[in-house]
Amino acid sequence: MTSTPVNASHANGHWSAGSYPRSLTVLNSLSSSFGSLGILSAVRGDWNAGQAKLQLGSTSGANDAATREACPGNLNWGVVRICDYNYGATGWMGKTWPYLSSTGHWDHMVVKVNLYYATTYDLKYSTVCHELGHALALSERFSGASCMNVNATYKFPDAHDFAQIGTNQSHTHSGAPIGTTATVELLEGDIFVDWNAPPNGGIAGYELWRSNQSPGGTRNFTLFATTPATSWDDQTAHTLGREYCYYAKAKYDYGNSGPSNTACAVFL
């Protein structure tokens, strides 16, 4: 990703929706001494046990001093890199940077734990819980027995946090295009295909699939074109007497929708 990281909050971000449960991968770039405390595994278990929408997996990453200091964000979708380092008197004990996809959803994320302030086991545990809460699209709270409460050092999430994750991720961006049509344009000698966008937004573009066969024959669709638009001018459909059939799929952050309706035209 080349986008600028943004701050995490309830109001300004969430992961793209899809089939649930969805899996995020925590890329463990914590130091060996921090990792030996077992905090990351315990905190992931706390968050996973209380809700099913977003599950936190884990994989090992580089944890040399240079990596932990930079905590680089060149990551794939759904990866949350977590690093610890003495970042100095920054004013924050933990910090979370989401990176946006082309559709404005969170694509991947970087979490930093500042050892300048997080000097005890309880502070480390509370900070990791808090920052992974941000990775689950939660913002700070100012009351409640939750690690999201910035006015205390609670170590665990609570029922409100789990419910809020469900609310934040309840939107859906998974619909297929609708109303596909295919029209032979005799003067231009091509077939014009168009469709309507799904009403739910979050679309990164479209795939157009095509099959050509004798009228009434078996249709074998293959990917024909990709486009950000809701139409395509097929200038290669020139075989007389052939039936050209099309459907479109919407492209989302997490994958593609199902196909739209199929539209066919015969070039005569």
C-alpha positions, 0 to 999 in steps of 0.5 A: 500500500502507498496510502497514508496511515490514518488514526483508528476510531469507531467513526472513521474506519473498519475492515471490508465486510464479507463472509464471517467469521473473517480472519486477521493475521497478527504479524508478531514482530515483538522482541524475544523478551516481550514475546516470552511473556506470552501476552500476545497469545493471551490477548488474542485469545481474549478477543477471539473468545468474546466475538466471532466476526473478526478472529485474530490469528498469528504468524512470526515476523522479523523482530530485529531492532531495526524492524521493531523501530520502523515497524514497516507497513508494507503488508497484505490485506488483513495483516496487523504487524505489532512491534515493541521498542523504546520509542522515547517520550512520545506521549503514547504508550501504544499507537495503531496506524490503519492503512486504507484500501482503494475503497476506503476500508482498512487494508492492513495495520501497524501497532506499536508498543512504546517500552519507554512507558510500558515498563511492567507486565500489566502495562504491556498486557493492557496496551496490547489489548487496547491496541488490538482493540483498535485493530478490531475497529474499536475506539477509546472509551472513557469508562467501563472495566475494559482495556479500551478505557484510557482512564484505567489499565484494565487488561481485558475487553468487556461485553460492550467491546464485543457487541461494538465489533459486531455493530461496526462490522455489520455493514455489507459490501458483497452484492453482485451487479444487476440489470446487465444488458448486451446490445448489438450496435450495427453501425459500430459493428460491436456489442455494448454491454452495461450493468448497474452497480450494487447499491451497497458500495465499497466496490473496487471495479468489475470483472466482465465474463464472456462466452460465445457459442452457437445460439442455444449451445453450451456456454463456457464463460471466461474472464474477458475484461476488467474495468472501473466502469459499469459498461464495456464496448466489445469490439471483438464480437464480430463472428456472424451467427455467434451468440455472445453472452456476458455477466459482470462481477463486482470486485471488493477488497476481500474478493469478488461478488457472485455473477450478475444476470446473464445478457446475450446478443447474436451478431448477425 
